[in-house]
Amino acid sequence: QVQLVESGGGLVQPGGSLRLSCAASGSILRINAMGWYRQAPGKQRDLVAVDVSGGTTHYADSVKGRFTISRDNAKNTVYLQMNSLKPEDTAVYYCNADITSPRSYGSVRVDYWGQGTQVTVSS
């Protein structure tokens, strides 16, 4: 089993910044990709940013130029630096990881989710 532990959410004023962290632990052979999604009340869960193992990143159009995703491979941790925050960024943010784990018969690849952390942007 693999666990994802998120931290860094909170309340911030428009124009402010927050930094989210997500650490993966457990039985990990390799991490194929790690990323962030967000979900506002009554809305679908949408991709914010993703970092694949080869170093390629992808961002939602709504956050390009304001958010930066980064990875510390030694710590199996992904970060989301959020700058110039807007009220429309308010949502629960979820860490996601595509992870391959060892098994006695070989390996298994599973998509994992963190518990979610609330980000509120308001005056």
Secondary structure, DSSP 8 states (H G I E B T S, - for coil): -EEEEEE--EEE-TT--EEEEEEEEES-SEEEEEEEEEE-TTS--EEEEEEETTS-EEE-TTTTTTEEEEEEGGGTEEEEEE-S--GGG-EEEEEEEEEEEEETTEEEEEEEE---EEEEE--
